[in-house]
Amino acid sequence: MAKKALAGIALLATAAVAISGCAGGGGGTDPENTIDGEVAGDIKVVTWRTDLVEDGTFEKYAEEFNKKYPDVNVTFEGITDYAGEMQTRMSTSNYGDVIGIPAIQPDQYEQFLEPLGETADFAETYRFLPAASFDGTQYGIAFGGNANGVVYNKKVFEEAGVTTLPTTEAEWLDALQQVKDNTDAIPLYTNYKDGWPLTQSFGNLGVVTNDPDAPVTMAEDPAPWTEGTDQYAIDSLLYESVAAGLTEEDPLTTNWEQSKVDLGTGKIAAMTLGSWAISQMQAAAEDNGASAEDIGFMAFPANVDGTQYAVVGGDYNLAVSKHSKAKAAAWAWIQWAVEDSGYTEAQGMISPVIAKELPGTLSGLSDAGVELMEINPAPAGKEGLINEVADDSQIDLYGPLYRQKLVDIARGAADGDKDSYFAELNERWGASVEKLQG
């Protein structure tokens, strides 16, 4: 499926749901089986990048890796529903040797993952550390980084007569209306049926108010679906786009894989996704007779005193399983993959290695004067606060359900309106904030 799930963004990977029935301990009692031991043995890399497993890219990586580490046998397993299936697997001891950290609480890292060292020791080498750090210990390194915003077809926007990219909700709706009036393209595609693409907009938390502490701000706000907040703006944009008839006609039949082709060839104008999707859209364009140059990336349509912001953060963080029998080999793979494999360059992603330059795919943000924002790590004691509130209120911030209901209300398939639904969300969220603040 080659998707980038929400948990991968640094902002969001710090917010996770608790796993019950966890398999603590593990890794055996062999004192030589440490990340500093002999780089040898069999390791399985469990990944969300099913496309790179299927097309042989990861096998080529393994061949290159073996030139440096010939005594390691690397195999791969790609999982389409990575976020969902890994939640189940983490309750066992059989979840691979190298994994992308799924949605687990930061204070649970030590139960499932091998510590890599002190976070401070990595700070001069790698970006995006906070999402895989807890209590000063680092448990993972981002495989790559992304900016959040909107992937769009520049050719469609041009044909529609959109000459200036939108920086407000009103300008956004006007631009999509121009697309609808002047082209045959679907202005905004939600990918409602697949569900997970609906969650991507949450990665923009912070850009509406220029708040690098946005996750904590929301966790402590008894009414975050109130005009003027980040969450209100993010969900309002979706609601108003659907309500205005500017999305796909039948959201129950959307298809993620086909949507990549359709955006690449101009049948879809825009999708709210992270910059990780750019290379996939470009490939789909080229594979179907269109130009990769047609694919653009813009910031979320909001600004603070005229300045737009884009949250940047890490994709899934690669980590060593506590149960791995070849921890040194697993750790060697992670370091090689993020530093030497060429993955981020090929995918147009931000390298976690500070010394490497930003990718050309983000030049559109630079040209528009967009400022990049990294979300601050939560202060001690509040690392998992936002997901605790989400859990208690039963609002799936990192899942599609409440957003699918939002779409259903906006298209007239469920009762209510934006105000009534936002009021309901605020009531549930506020009750949990009050309860947890105690």
C-alpha positions as CSV (number, residue, x, y, z in Angstrom):
1,M,0.0,0.0,0.0
2,A,3.0,2.2,0.5
3,K,1.3,4.5,2.9
4,K,2.8,6.6,5.6
5,A,0.6,6.2,8.7
6,L,0.1,8.9,11.2
7,A,2.1,7.4,13.9
8,G,5.1,8.1,11.8
9,I,5.0,11.8,12.2
10,A,7.0,13.0,15.2
11,L,4.1,15.0,16.4
12,L,1.9,12.0,16.4
13,A,4.2,9.2,17.3
14,T,4.4,10.6,20.8
15,A,0.7,10.1,21.0
16,A,-0.2,6.4,21.1
17,V,-2.8,4.1,22.5
18,A,-1.9,1.7,25.3
19,I,-1.5,-2.0,24.5
20,S,-2.8,-4.4,27.0
21,G,-1.6,-8.0,27.5
22,C,1.9,-6.8,26.4
23,A,4.8,-9.2,26.2
24,G,7.4,-7.7,28.5
25,G,11.0,-8.6,28.9
26,G,12.4,-10.9,26.2
27,G,15.5,-11.0,24.1
28,G,16.8,-14.0,25.9
29,T,19.5,-14.0,28.6
30,D,22.5,-14.1,26.3
31,P,24.8,-11.3,27.7
32,E,26.5,-11.0,24.3
33,N,23.2,-10.3,22.5
34,T,23.4,-6.5,22.7
35,I,23.4,-3.7,20.2
36,D,27.2,-3.5,20.7
37,G,27.8,-7.2,20.1
38,E,28.8,-9.0,16.9
39,V,27.1,-7.9,13.8
40,A,25.9,-11.3,12.6
41,G,22.8,-13.5,12.4
42,D,19.3,-13.5,10.9
43,I,17.1,-10.4,11.2
44,K,13.6,-9.8,9.9
45,V,12.6,-6.2,9.0
46,V,8.9,-5.7,9.3
47,T,7.8,-2.7,7.3
48,W,4.8,-0.6,6.2
49,R,6.5,-0.1,2.8
50,T,4.9,-3.0,1.1
51,D,5.6,-1.4,-2.3
52,L,9.4,-1.5,-1.7
53,V,9.2,-5.1,-0.6
54,E,7.2,-6.1,-3.7
55,D,9.3,-4.2,-6.3
56,G,12.6,-5.6,-4.9
57,T,14.0,-2.3,-3.6
58,F,14.5,-3.6,-0.1
59,E,16.3,-6.7,-1.5
60,K,18.7,-4.4,-3.3
61,Y,19.3,-2.6,0.0
62,A,20.1,-5.9,1.6
63,E,22.6,-6.7,-1.1
64,E,24.4,-3.4,-0.5
65,F,24.2,-3.8,3.3
66,N,25.8,-7.2,3.0
67,K,28.8,-5.7,1.3
68,K,29.5,-4.1,4.7
69,Y,28.0,-6.7,6.9
70,P,28.3,-10.1,5.1
71,D,27.4,-12.2,8.2
72,V,23.8,-10.8,8.4
73,N,20.9,-12.4,6.6
74,V,18.2,-9.8,6.1
75,T,14.6,-10.8,5.3
76,F,11.6,-8.5,4.9
77,E,7.9,-8.6,5.7
78,G,5.5,-5.9,4.4
79,I,2.2,-5.4,6.1
80,T,-0.6,-3.5,4.4
81,D,-2.5,-2.6,7.6
82,Y,0.7,-1.9,9.4
83,A,-0.7,0.2,12.2
84,G,-3.5,-2.2,12.9
85,E,-1.7,-5.5,12.7
86,M,1.3,-4.4,14.6
87,Q,-1.0,-3.4,17.5
88,T,-1.9,-7.1,17.7
89,R,1.6,-8.4,17.2
90,M,3.0,-6.3,19.9
91,S,1.1,-8.4,22.5
92,T,3.4,-11.3,21.5
93,S,7.1,-11.7,21.3
94,N,7.1,-12.3,17.5
95,Y,7.0,-8.9,15.8
96,G,10.3,-8.9,14.0
97,D,13.8,-7.7,14.7
98,V,13.6,-4.2,13.1
99,I,10.2,-2.5,13.2
100,G,8.7,0.9,12.7
101,I,7.5,1.8,16.2
102,P,3.7,1.5,16.1
103,A,1.2,3.4,18.4
104,I,2.5,2.5,21.8
105,Q,2.8,4.7,24.8
106,P,6.3,6.2,25.2
107,D,6.5,4.8,28.7
108,Q,6.0,1.3,27.2
109,Y,9.0,1.6,24.9
110,E,11.3,-0.3,27.3
111,Q,8.9,-3.2,27.4
112,F,9.0,-3.8,23.7
113,L,12.2,-2.1,22.3
114,E,15.9,-2.3,22.9
115,P,17.4,1.0,24.2
116,L,19.9,2.5,21.8
117,G,21.6,5.0,24.1
118,E,21.1,8.4,25.6
119,T,19.1,10.8,23.5
120,A,21.6,13.5,24.1
121,D,24.3,11.5,22.4
122,F,22.3,11.4,19.2
123,A,21.3,15.1,19.1
124,E,24.1,16.3,16.9
125,T,23.6,13.6,14.3
126,Y,19.9,13.0,13.9
127,R,16.7,15.0,13.5
128,F,13.2,14.0,14.9
129,L,14.5,12.3,18.1
130,P,11.7,13.2,20.6
131,A,9.1,10.9,19.1
132,A,11.1,7.8,19.9
133,S,12.6,9.0,23.2
134,F,11.5,8.5,26.7
135,D,13.1,9.7,29.9
136,G,16.3,10.6,28.2
137,T,16.7,7.3,26.4
138,Q,16.5,6.8,22.6
139,Y,14.6,3.8,21.3
140,G,14.3,4.6,17.6
141,I,15.6,6.6,14.7
142,A,13.3,8.0,12.0
143,F,13.6,6.3,8.6
144,G,12.9,9.6,7.0
145,G,11.0,12.8,7.5
146,N,8.1,14.6,6.0
147,A,6.3,17.9,5.8
148,N,2.6,18.0,6.2
149,G,0.3,19.8,3.8
150,V,-1.5,19.2,0.5
151,V,-0.3,17.2,-2.5
152,Y,-1.8,18.7,-5.7
153,N,-1.7,18.6,-9.4
154,K,-0.2,21.9,-10.6
155,K,-1.5,21.4,-14.2
156,V,-5.1,21.1,-13.0
157,F,-4.8,24.2,-10.8
158,E,-3.4,26.1,-13.7
159,E,-6.2,24.9,-16.0
160,A,-8.7,25.9,-13.4
161,G,-7.4,29.4,-13.3
162,V,-5.9,29.2,-9.8
163,T,-3.0,31.5,-9.9
164,T,-2.3,31.9,-6.2
165,L,-2.1,29.1,-3.7
166,P,-4.7,29.4,-0.9
167,T,-3.6,30.6,2.5
168,T,-7.0,30.6,4.2
169,E,-10.1,28.3,4.3
170,A,-12.1,30.8,2.2
171,E,-9.3,30.9,-0.5
172,W,-9.1,27.1,-0.4
173,L,-12.8,26.7,-1.0
174,D,-12.7,29.3,-3.8
175,A,-9.8,27.4,-5.4
176,L,-11.5,24.1,-5.3
177,Q,-14.7,25.7,-6.7
178,Q,-12.6,26.9,-9.7
179,V,-11.4,23.4,-10.2
180,K,-14.9,22.1,-10.2
181,D,-16.2,24.8,-12.5
182,N,-13.4,24.8,-15.0
183,T,-12.1,21.3,-15.2
184,D,-13.3,17.7,-15.0
185,A,-11.1,16.9,-12.0
186,I,-12.4,16.0,-8.5
187,P,-11.3,19.0,-6.5
188,L,-10.4,17.2,-3.2
189,Y,-10.3,13.5,-2.8
190,T,-10.8,12.2,0.8
191,N,-10.0,8.5,0.4
192,Y,-12.9,8.0,2.9
193,K,-13.1,4.2,2.3
194,D,-9.5,3.4,3.0
195,G,-9.8,5.6,6.1
196,W,-6.2,6.3,7.0
197,P,-5.7,9.1,4.5
198,L,-8.4,11.1,6.4
199,T,-6.0,11.1,9.4
200,Q,-3.2,12.8,7.5
201,S,-4.5,16.3,8.1
202,F,-4.0,15.9,11.8
203,G,-0.3,16.2,11.1
204,N,-1.0,20.0,10.6
205,L,-1.7,20.5,14.3
206,G,0.2,23.6,15.2
207,V,0.4,25.4,11.9
208,V,-2.9,27.3,12.3
209,T,-1.7,29.0,15.5
210,N,2.1,28.7,15.1
211,D,2.2,26.6,18.2
212,P,5.1,24.1,18.4
213,D,3.5,22.8,21.7
214,A,0.2,22.1,20.0
215,P,-0.2,18.5,21.2
216,V,0.0,19.6,24.8
217,T,-2.1,22.6,24.1
218,M,-4.9,20.4,22.7
219,A,-4.5,17.9,25.5
220,E,-5.2,20.6,28.1
221,D,-7.9,22.5,26.1
222,P,-11.4,21.5,27.2
223,A,-12.9,22.7,23.9
224,P,-10.4,22.3,21.0
225,W,-13.1,22.2,18.4
226,T,-13.7,25.9,18.9
227,E,-13.0,28.5,16.2
228,G,-9.5,29.9,16.5
229,T,-7.8,26.6,17.3
230,D,-5.8,24.3,15.2
231,Q,-8.2,21.3,15.4
232,Y,-11.2,23.4,14.5
233,A,-9.5,24.7,11.4
234,I,-8.3,21.3,10.3
235,D,-11.6,19.6,10.6
236,S,-13.6,22.6,9.4
237,L,-11.6,22.5,6.2
238,L,-12.7,18.9,5.6
239,Y,-16.3,19.5,6.5
240,E,-16.7,22.6,4.4
241,S,-15.1,21.0,1.4
242,V,-17.5,18.1,1.6
243,A,-20.5,20.2,2.3
244,A,-19.8,22.4,-0.7
245,G,-19.7,19.3,-3.0
246,L,-16.0,19.7,-3.7
247,T,-15.0,16.0,-3.0
248,E,-15.6,12.7,-4.6
249,E,-19.3,11.9,-5.4
250,D,-19.4,8.5,-3.6
251,P,-16.9,8.4,-0.7
252,L,-17.8,4.7,0.1
253,T,-16.1,3.6,-3.1
254,T,-12.8,5.4,-2.9
255,N,-9.6,3.5,-3.7
256,W,-6.1,4.6,-2.4
257,E,-4.0,2.9,-5.1
258,Q,-6.2,4.3,-7.9
259,S,-6.2,7.8,-6.3
260,K,-2.5,8.0,-6.8
261,V,-2.9,7.4,-10.6
262,D,-5.9,9.8,-10.7
263,L,-4.0,12.6,-9.0
264,G,-0.9,12.0,-11.1
265,T,-2.9,12.1,-14.3
266,G,-5.1,15.1,-13.4
267,K,-8.4,13.4,-12.5
268,I,-8.0,14.5,-8.9
269,A,-6.7,18.0,-8.1
270,A,-5.7,17.7,-4.4
271,M,-5.3,15.4,-1.4
272,T,-4.3,16.4,2.1
273,L,-1.3,14.2,2.6
274,G,2.3,14.5,3.9
275,S,5.2,15.1,1.5
276,W,6.0,11.4,1.7
277,A,3.3,11.0,-1.0
278,I,4.9,13.2,-3.6
279,S,7.2,10.6,-5.0
280,Q,4.4,8.0,-5.2
281,M,2.2,10.5,-7.1
282,Q,5.1,11.4,-9.4
283,A,5.7,7.7,-10.1
284,A,2.0,7.2,-10.8
285,A,2.0,10.2,-13.2
286,E,5.0,8.9,-15.2
287,D,3.7,5.4,-15.3
288,N,0.5,6.6,-16.9
289,G,1.8,9.0,-19.5
290,A,1.8,12.2,-17.4
291,S,4.6,14.3,-16.1
292,A,6.1,14.1,-12.6
293,E,6.6,17.9,-12.9
294,D,2.8,18.2,-12.5
295,I,2.9,17.2,-8.9
296,G,3.2,20.0,-6.4
297,F,3.1,20.4,-2.6
298,M,1.5,23.3,-0.7
299,A,1.2,24.2,3.0
300,F,-2.1,23.7,4.8
301,P,-4.2,26.8,3.9
302,A,-3.8,28.8,7.1
303,N,-1.5,31.6,8.1
304,V,-0.4,33.6,11.1
305,D,0.0,37.3,10.3
306,G,0.6,36.4,6.7
307,T,3.2,33.6,7.4
308,Q,2.4,30.0,6.6
309,Y,3.9,27.1,8.5
310,A,4.4,23.4,7.8
311,V,5.0,20.8,10.5
312,V,8.0,18.6,9.7
313,G,8.5,15.4,11.5
314,G,9.8,11.9,11.3
315,D,8.2,9.0,9.5
316,Y,8.0,5.7,11.4
317,N,11.0,5.3,13.8
318,L,13.0,2.2,13.2
319,A,13.7,0.3,16.4
320,V,15.2,-3.0,17.6
321,S,12.8,-5.5,19.1
322,K,13.5,-6.4,22.7
323,H,13.0,-10.0,21.6
324,S,15.5,-9.9,18.8
325,K,18.2,-12.6,18.9
326,A,20.6,-10.5,16.8
327,K,20.3,-7.0,18.3
328,A,23.7,-5.8,17.0
329,A,22.7,-6.8,13.4
330,A,19.3,-5.1,13.8
331,W,20.9,-1.9,15.0
332,A,23.5,-2.0,12.3
333,W,20.7,-2.3,9.7
334,I,18.9,0.8,11.1
335,Q,22.0,2.9,11.0
336,W,22.9,1.8,7.5
337,A,19.3,2.3,6.3
338,V,19.0,5.8,7.5
339,E,22.5,7.0,6.6
340,D,23.7,5.0,3.6
341,S,20.8,3.3,1.8
342,G,19.7,6.3,-0.3
343,Y,16.1,5.8,0.8
344,T,15.3,9.4,1.7
345,E,16.9,10.7,-1.5
346,A,14.9,8.3,-3.6
347,Q,11.6,9.0,-1.8
348,G,12.1,12.8,-1.7
349,M,11.9,12.8,2.1
350,I,13.8,14.8,4.7
351,S,16.8,12.9,5.9
352,P,17.0,12.3,9.6
353,V,20.7,13.0,9.3
354,I,21.1,16.6,10.1
355,A,24.1,17.1,7.7
356,K,22.0,16.1,4.7
357,E,20.1,18.8,2.6
358,L,16.4,19.1,2.3
359,P,14.9,17.4,-0.7
360,G,14.0,19.3,-3.9
361,T,10.3,18.1,-3.5
362,L,9.9,20.7,-0.8
363,S,11.1,23.6,-3.0
364,G,7.4,24.7,-3.4
365,L,7.3,25.4,0.3
366,S,10.5,27.4,0.2
367,D,9.4,29.3,-2.8
368,A,6.2,30.3,-1.0
369,G,8.0,31.5,2.1
370,V,6.6,28.7,4.2
371,E,8.4,28.3,7.5
372,L,9.1,24.7,8.7
373,M,8.1,23.8,12.2
374,E,9.2,20.9,14.4
375,I,6.9,20.1,17.3
376,N,8.5,20.3,20.7
377,P,8.8,17.2,22.9
378,A,6.2,17.2,25.6
379,P,7.4,18.1,29.1
380,A,8.0,15.5,31.6
381,G,4.8,13.9,32.8
382,K,2.9,14.9,29.7
383,E,4.5,12.7,27.1
384,G,1.3,10.7,26.5
385,L,-1.3,13.2,27.7
386,I,-3.0,13.8,24.4
387,N,-3.5,10.2,23.7
388,E,-4.8,9.6,27.3
389,V,-7.5,12.2,26.6
390,A,-8.2,10.7,23.2
391,D,-8.5,7.3,24.8
392,D,-10.7,8.4,27.6
393,S,-13.0,10.4,25.4
394,Q,-13.1,7.7,22.8
395,I,-12.3,10.1,20.0
396,D,-9.9,8.4,17.6
397,L,-7.5,11.2,16.8
398,Y,-5.2,8.8,15.0
399,G,-8.0,6.8,13.3
400,P,-10.6,7.6,10.7
401,L,-13.9,7.0,12.6
402,Y,-14.7,10.4,13.9
403,R,-13.6,12.0,10.6
404,Q,-15.7,9.6,8.6
405,K,-18.7,10.7,10.7
406,L,-17.7,14.3,10.0
407,V,-17.8,13.6,6.3
408,D,-21.1,11.7,6.6
409,I,-22.7,14.7,8.4
410,A,-21.3,17.1,5.8
411,R,-22.7,15.1,2.9
412,G,-26.1,14.6,4.5
413,A,-25.7,10.9,5.3
414,A,-25.8,11.4,9.1
415,D,-27.8,13.8,11.4
416,G,-26.4,17.1,12.6
417,D,-24.2,19.8,11.3
418,K,-20.7,21.1,11.9
419,D,-21.6,23.1,15.0
420,S,-23.5,20.3,16.6
421,Y,-20.8,17.7,15.9
422,F,-18.0,20.0,17.1
423,A,-20.1,20.7,20.3
424,E,-20.4,16.9,20.8
425,L,-16.6,16.4,20.4
426,N,-15.9,19.3,22.7
427,E,-18.2,17.9,25.4
428,R,-16.6,14.5,25.3
429,W,-13.0,15.8,25.1
430,G,-13.7,18.4,27.8
431,A,-15.0,15.8,30.2
432,S,-11.9,13.7,29.8
433,V,-9.6,16.7,30.2
434,E,-11.3,17.6,33.5
435,K,-11.2,14.0,34.6
436,L,-7.5,13.5,33.9
437,Q,-6.5,16.9,35.4
438,G,-8.3,15.6,38.5
